[in-house]
Amino acid sequence: MLTYTMDVEDRSRWLISTPSEEVAAQPFFCSEVGDFYARKRFVTERDRKDSFIVFYTLGGCGIVRQGGQEILLEKGHALLMDCRSPQSYATSPTRNHWYHLWTHVDGVGVSMAGGYLGLPRLVPIAVPLARIQPHFDALFQFLSQESVTSRAVTGAAVHSLLTELIVASREELHHGLDDPVQIACDFIHAHYAEDICLQDIAGAASVSPSHIIRLFKRQIGTTPHDYLMRHRITRAKELLAETTLTSAAIARQVGFASESNFSYRFTKMVGQGPRAWRLGSPGSSQ
């Protein structure tokens, strides 16, 4: 089901493309882009559309509803929404216009970005137009063209657009001095060589273990344990490349209880054992 009232000014634009199988296999691609100078009666309601949509409000205000949520999208705010469940969006009834950029995007990379941005929760993100406009300009310029260059440019534009939203959302979170994830990461960086566990990490951030796991997945895309392991392995790589310490000594310095556990974790994450990695590293004299 799709119903809409296209109450927009004549200067509005709407470009549509039908992605090929090759394009649809890319991690980031775009099927539609527009800039709608919507008046007070503008509204769209649908049950489903197989894509995500990015909004950016240039002026006025929009109202977006999905899954029992209702948010206002004010000037200078962006939003990513998964259109695979019922939704509606319209000019806010308290305003006479909603001037906004929008684009339908999809791909496995877009889905991953949605996870970083907290979907299915609808979260407006404050971001300057100067960081958004160039990527929309690229979509307007290249979406209707059929070439390898156009596919590369539009894919990169979608990627860059979502990157700006992720960066801006992280900037908002880090404005506070008590961000649990940042506190947890700082704790890991300071204590990775010690025998620490999830409870220690959560305790440092003053949240429960289950809550710090949810926050890590939303903000970083991984778990605290995986973050700790990767930090230990990264430090181990540095020691392997820059020192002549044995694997056993390095294992102890980066927080592993035994050389065998260190070797197992290193091989699993890197694809080769510590000795083989050392021989192939730029710092190796072999």
C-alpha positions as CSV (number, residue, x, y, z in Angstrom):
1,M,0.0,0.0,0.0
2,L,1.3,3.4,-1.0
3,T,-0.6,6.7,-0.6
4,Y,0.8,10.2,-1.0
5,T,0.0,13.8,-1.6
6,M,2.7,15.4,-3.8
7,D,2.3,18.9,-2.5
8,V,5.7,20.3,-3.7
9,E,7.0,23.4,-5.4
10,D,7.9,23.2,-9.1
11,R,11.6,23.5,-8.4
12,S,11.6,20.1,-6.7
13,R,13.6,17.3,-8.3
14,W,13.2,13.5,-8.4
15,L,15.5,11.2,-10.2
16,I,14.9,7.4,-10.4
17,S,17.2,4.6,-11.5
18,T,16.7,0.8,-11.8
19,P,19.9,-0.8,-10.5
20,S,21.3,-3.7,-12.5
21,E,22.2,-6.9,-10.8
22,E,25.8,-5.8,-10.8
23,V,25.0,-2.5,-9.1
24,A,22.6,-4.2,-6.6
25,A,25.5,-6.5,-5.5
26,Q,27.6,-3.5,-4.4
27,P,27.7,-2.7,-0.7
28,F,26.4,0.8,-1.4
29,F,24.0,1.9,-4.1
30,C,21.3,4.4,-4.8
31,S,18.0,4.0,-6.7
32,E,16.3,7.4,-6.2
33,V,17.3,10.9,-5.1
34,G,15.4,14.1,-4.8
35,D,15.1,17.6,-3.3
36,F,11.5,18.3,-2.3
37,Y,10.4,21.8,-1.5
38,A,7.3,20.4,0.2
39,R,4.3,22.5,1.2
40,K,2.0,21.9,4.2
41,R,-0.1,19.1,2.5
42,F,2.9,16.9,1.5
43,V,2.6,13.4,2.9
44,T,3.8,9.8,2.0
45,E,2.5,6.6,3.7
46,R,3.5,3.1,2.7
47,D,3.6,-0.5,4.0
48,R,7.0,-1.3,2.7
49,K,9.8,-0.4,0.3
50,D,12.9,-2.5,-0.2
51,S,15.4,0.1,0.6
52,F,16.6,2.6,3.2
53,I,16.0,6.3,3.0
54,V,18.1,9.2,4.1
55,F,16.5,12.6,4.8
56,Y,18.1,15.9,5.4
57,T,16.0,19.0,6.3
58,L,17.0,22.2,4.5
59,G,14.2,24.3,6.0
60,G,10.9,24.0,7.8
61,C,10.2,20.7,9.6
62,G,9.2,17.1,8.7
63,I,7.4,14.5,10.9
64,V,8.4,10.9,10.5
65,R,6.6,7.9,12.0
66,Q,7.5,4.3,12.1
67,G,7.0,1.4,14.5
68,G,5.3,3.5,17.2
69,Q,8.0,6.2,17.0
70,E,7.4,9.8,16.0
71,I,10.2,12.3,15.5
72,L,10.5,15.8,14.2
73,L,13.2,16.4,11.6
74,E,14.2,20.0,12.0
75,K,16.5,22.1,9.8
76,G,20.1,20.8,9.8
77,H,19.1,17.3,10.9
78,A,19.5,14.1,9.0
79,L,17.8,10.7,9.4
80,L,18.3,7.1,8.1
81,M,15.3,4.9,8.1
82,D,14.7,1.3,7.0
83,C,11.7,1.3,4.7
84,R,11.0,-2.4,5.1
85,S,8.2,-1.8,7.7
86,P,5.2,0.6,7.6
87,Q,6.2,4.3,7.7
88,S,4.9,7.7,7.0
89,Y,6.5,11.1,6.6
90,A,5.0,14.5,6.0
91,T,5.4,18.2,6.5
92,S,4.9,18.9,10.2
93,P,1.4,20.1,10.9
94,T,2.9,23.0,12.9
95,R,4.8,24.3,9.9
96,N,3.9,25.3,6.4
97,H,6.9,23.7,4.6
98,W,9.5,21.0,4.7
99,Y,12.4,21.6,2.3
100,H,14.4,18.4,2.3
101,L,17.0,16.3,0.5
102,W,16.3,12.6,0.3
103,T,17.6,9.4,-1.3
104,H,16.7,5.8,-1.4
105,V,19.8,3.6,-0.8
106,D,20.6,0.0,-0.1
107,G,23.3,-2.6,0.0
108,V,25.0,-4.6,2.8
109,G,27.1,-1.6,3.7
110,V,24.0,0.5,4.2
111,S,22.5,-2.2,6.4
112,M,25.7,-2.2,8.5
113,A,25.6,1.6,8.8
114,G,22.0,1.3,10.0
115,G,23.2,-0.8,12.8
116,Y,25.8,1.8,13.8
117,L,23.1,4.5,13.7
118,G,20.8,2.6,16.0
119,L,18.1,1.3,13.6
120,P,15.3,0.5,13.9
121,R,15.2,3.4,16.4
122,L,14.8,6.7,14.6
123,V,17.5,9.1,15.6
124,P,17.8,12.6,14.1
125,I,21.4,13.6,13.6
126,A,22.6,17.2,13.6
127,V,25.1,17.6,10.7
128,P,26.2,20.8,8.8
129,L,24.8,21.0,5.2
130,A,28.4,21.5,3.9
131,R,29.2,17.9,4.9
132,I,26.0,16.6,3.2
133,Q,25.5,18.6,0.1
134,P,28.5,17.3,-2.0
135,H,27.3,13.7,-1.8
136,F,23.8,14.6,-2.8
137,D,25.3,16.7,-5.7
138,A,27.2,13.6,-6.9
139,L,24.0,11.5,-6.8
140,F,22.1,14.1,-8.8
141,Q,24.8,14.3,-11.3
142,F,25.6,10.7,-11.9
143,L,22.5,8.6,-10.9
144,S,20.9,8.7,-14.4
145,Q,24.1,7.8,-16.2
146,E,25.0,4.2,-17.2
147,S,28.8,3.8,-16.9
148,V,31.4,2.2,-14.7
149,T,32.4,5.7,-13.6
150,S,28.9,6.7,-12.6
151,R,28.4,3.4,-10.6
152,A,31.6,4.0,-8.8
153,V,30.8,7.7,-8.0
154,T,27.3,7.0,-6.8
155,G,28.4,4.1,-4.6
156,A,31.1,6.3,-3.1
157,A,28.7,9.1,-2.6
158,V,26.3,6.9,-0.6
159,H,29.2,5.5,1.4
160,S,30.5,9.0,2.2
161,L,27.0,10.3,3.0
162,L,26.5,7.6,5.6
163,T,30.0,8.0,6.9
164,E,29.1,11.7,7.6
165,L,26.0,10.6,9.5
166,I,28.0,8.1,11.6
167,V,30.7,10.6,12.4
168,A,28.2,13.2,13.3
169,S,26.3,10.8,15.6
170,R,29.5,9.9,17.3
171,E,30.4,13.5,17.8
172,E,27.1,14.1,19.5
173,L,27.7,11.2,21.8
174,H,31.2,12.3,22.7
175,H,30.1,15.8,23.6
176,G,29.2,14.3,27.0
177,L,32.0,13.5,29.5
178,D,30.3,10.3,30.7
179,D,29.9,8.3,27.5
180,P,30.1,4.7,28.7
181,V,31.7,3.3,25.5
182,Q,34.5,5.9,25.5
183,I,35.1,5.2,29.2
184,A,35.2,1.5,28.5
185,C,37.6,1.9,25.6
186,D,39.9,4.1,27.7
187,F,39.8,1.4,30.4
188,I,40.7,-1.3,27.9
189,H,43.6,0.8,26.5
190,A,44.9,1.3,30.0
191,H,44.4,-2.3,31.4
192,Y,44.6,-4.6,28.3
193,A,47.7,-6.3,29.7
194,E,45.9,-7.3,32.9
195,D,43.5,-10.1,33.5
196,I,40.3,-8.1,32.9
197,C,36.9,-9.4,31.9
198,L,33.5,-8.0,30.8
199,Q,32.4,-7.3,34.3
200,D,35.5,-5.2,34.9
201,I,34.9,-3.2,31.7
202,A,31.2,-2.6,32.5
203,G,32.1,-1.7,36.0
204,A,34.6,1.0,34.8
205,A,31.8,2.5,32.7
206,S,29.2,2.2,35.6
207,V,26.8,0.2,33.5
208,S,25.7,-3.5,33.4
209,P,27.5,-6.0,31.3
210,S,24.5,-6.5,29.0
211,H,24.1,-2.7,28.6
212,I,27.8,-2.2,27.6
213,I,27.5,-5.0,25.1
214,R,24.5,-3.3,23.5
215,L,26.2,0.1,23.5
216,F,29.4,-1.4,21.9
217,K,27.4,-3.1,19.1
218,R,25.5,0.1,18.4
219,Q,28.4,2.5,18.5
220,I,31.4,0.4,17.4
221,G,29.8,-2.6,15.7
222,T,31.4,-5.2,17.9
223,T,31.5,-6.5,21.5
224,P,33.8,-5.4,24.4
225,H,35.5,-8.8,24.3
226,D,36.3,-8.6,20.6
227,Y,37.5,-5.0,21.1
228,L,39.8,-6.1,23.9
229,M,41.1,-9.1,21.8
230,R,41.8,-6.9,18.8
231,H,43.6,-4.3,20.9
232,R,45.8,-7.0,22.4
233,I,46.6,-8.5,19.0
234,T,47.4,-5.0,17.6
235,R,49.8,-4.3,20.4
236,A,51.3,-7.8,19.8
237,K,51.9,-7.0,16.2
238,E,53.7,-3.8,17.2
239,L,56.0,-5.8,19.5
240,L,56.6,-8.5,17.0
241,A,57.6,-6.0,14.4
242,E,59.6,-3.6,16.6
243,T,61.3,-5.9,19.2
244,T,63.1,-9.3,19.4
245,L,60.9,-10.4,22.3
246,T,59.8,-14.1,22.2
247,S,56.2,-15.0,21.6
248,A,55.9,-16.1,25.2
249,A,57.1,-12.7,26.5
250,I,54.8,-10.8,24.1
251,A,51.9,-13.0,25.2
252,R,52.4,-11.9,28.8
253,Q,52.9,-8.3,27.9
254,V,49.6,-8.0,26.0
255,G,47.5,-9.9,28.6
256,F,47.3,-13.5,27.5
257,A,47.7,-16.2,30.2
258,S,49.6,-18.6,28.0
259,E,51.6,-18.6,24.8
260,S,49.3,-21.2,23.3
261,N,46.2,-19.1,23.9
262,F,48.0,-16.1,22.4
263,S,49.1,-18.1,19.3
264,Y,45.5,-19.5,18.9
265,R,43.9,-16.0,19.1
266,F,46.6,-14.4,16.9
267,T,46.2,-17.1,14.2
268,K,42.4,-16.9,14.3
269,M,42.3,-13.1,13.9
270,V,45.3,-12.6,11.6
271,G,45.2,-15.7,9.5
272,Q,48.8,-16.8,10.3
273,G,50.8,-17.4,13.5
274,P,52.9,-14.9,15.3
275,R,56.2,-16.2,14.0
276,A,55.0,-16.3,10.4
277,W,53.6,-12.7,10.7
278,R,56.9,-11.5,12.2
279,L,58.9,-13.0,9.3
280,G,56.7,-11.2,6.9
281,S,56.4,-7.8,8.7
282,P,58.1,-4.7,7.3
283,G,60.3,-4.6,10.4
284,S,61.7,-8.1,10.0
285,S,65.4,-8.4,9.1
286,Q,64.8,-11.8,7.5
